[in-house]
Amino acid sequence: MLIDKDSKPKDTILYLSAQLLATLKKHGQVKLALIEELYEEIDEKQPLFKYNLALNFLFLINKVKIEGGDLVYVPK
């Protein structure tokens, strides 16, 4: 799921996770209602499901959390 040998590196979930994390780190937190705008800021050509998978991955490794309707970067 994370590394697809048949895709370009920019199209992998791992790459999108890194891009999403870097952008979220810059913002600190983002309203969940505006999450699609965050995706478009990174690369609007990627399908939304890939960003959702990247976001799920970041949540599973405790790099992001949800607090009061906001997506928040977790520094460690």
LINPEBEL-V76377 format. One record per run of one state. SS is the DSSP state (hx for helix, st for strand, lp for the rest). FROM is the first residue (numbers start at 0). LEN is the number of residues. If there is no record, write none. Layout:
<<SS/FROM/LEN> <SS/FROM/LEN>>
This chain:
<<lp/0/8> <hx/8/3> <lp/11/1> <hx/12/15> <lp/27/1> <st/28/3> <hx/31/12> <lp/43/4> <hx/47/13> <lp/60/3> <st/63/4> <lp/67/2> <st/69/4> <lp/73/3>>
